Amino acid sequence: MVSLKAVQASNAGLRALPNITALFVGGTSGIGQSTLRQLAREADTPTAYIVGRNESKAGPFLAELRQLNPKGRFNFIEADVSLIRNVDAACRQVLEQEKHLNFLFMTPGGISLGGRNETVEGIDHLFALRYYSRMRFVQNLLPLLESAGPSRVVSIYGGGFEFSINTDDLDLKHNFSLLNAYKHSITMTSLSMEHLAAKYPNVSFIHAYPGLVGTNIYTNSFPAPISTFYNYGMWPLMWPLSVNLGESGERHLFHLSSARYPAKNGLQNQGVPVDTAEIAKGTTGETGSGAYLMNWKGEVRPTRKVMQEYREKGVGELVWKHTQELWDQAIRC
């Protein structure tokens, strides 16, 4: 476990990294908001883009960020990112204004008790938020990420909990269930990140499991009777096992900015410096491989057997090809 003291010391070193530019997708609540708040506190003159669904509701938080860091620039992009076309529009705003992007941090998603709920683009709504839209942000912004140092993508979901998936029905058009959607979102993210880390060695990729964090996900996902039962009936029982939201933000800022998790192409200019012995092992077991599966403590998760099998069979390439083809279909709808 990386101690909280070590995390805080590393985050304090973020001020030595000039002109930090970041994009937070889902940064107006929960883990994304907490991490962005820590960035405002620790970075010198950051530029941050925050993608969310409602700019007016985000107003008080934007004002807080500007008060925390008057020298920073905090720009809101209003978008429903369950649609690929909206992701493209959001990315164009960043591409038109910036020459580099250091951090891409993604947390959009939710919880559902229902069945497949397709968007107008033919993708299940939550599956889009958990995987397809997130990877579209990565694909679109790679030109900026490749020209930055440090350069890192962090996706918060289920890194380290990969399962076998149906490679004949990757988007679950015919075999949808909540469990299958959960498995596919996790495993496809990890496979795609490993594929991208090899193809774009100047960028590092982290798929992290955040632990049990007290966010408003149930309040945002369910009507009052269900969310109230969770918030007042279930959460008090789970709270002793949870991660404080403020600490979660500190730790995820560390995941974004520490040189502990470098890109594959060398160890230079990879974030707040660490000793070489502290460099993490990636998904392939190679130190500093560029793709990392992690828990909330900053510890690398052991690669599951299924990942090794899929690596040998080239499933990562299959998943990425499918993803690109589905994007093409979506934007034609």
HUSULPE-V821507 format. One record per residue. BURIAL is + if it has 16 or more other ideal C-beta (glycine too) atoms within 10 Angstrom, else -. Layout:
BEGIN
burial
BURIAL
BURIAL
END
This chain:
BEGIN
burial
-
+
-
-
-
+
+
+
-
+
+
-
+
+
-
-
+
-
-
+
+
+
+
+
+
+
+
+
+
+
+
+
+
+
+
+
+
+
+
+
+
+
+
-
-
+
+
+
+
+
+
+
-
-
-
-
-
+
-
-
+
+
-
-
+
-
-
+
+
-
-
+
-
+
-
+
+
-
+
+
+
+
+
+
+
+
+
+
-
+
+
-
-
+
-
-
-
+
-
+
+
+
+
+
+
+
+
+
+
-
-
-
-
-
-
+
-
-
+
-
+
-
+
+
+
+
+
+
+
+
+
+
+
+
+
+
+
+
+
+
+
+
-
+
+
+
-
+
+
+
+
+
+
+
+
+
+
+
+
+
+
+
-
-
+
-
-
-
-
+
+
+
-
-
-
+
-
-
-
+
+
+
+
+
+
+
+
+
+
+
+
+
+
+
+
+
+
-
-
+
-
+
+
+
+
+
+
+
+
+
-
-
+
-
+
-
+
+
-
-
+
+
-
-
-
-
+
-
-
+
-
-
-
-
-
-
-
-
-
-
-
-
+
-
+
-
+
+
+
+
+
+
+
+
+
+
+
+
+
+
+
+
+
+
+
-
-
-
-
+
+
+
-
+
-
-
-
-
+
+
-
+
+
+
-
-
-
+
+
+
+
+
+
+
+
+
-
+
-
+
+
-
+
+
-
+
+
-
-
+
+
-
-
-
+
+
-
-
+
+
-
-
+
-
-
+
+
-
-
+
-
-
-
END
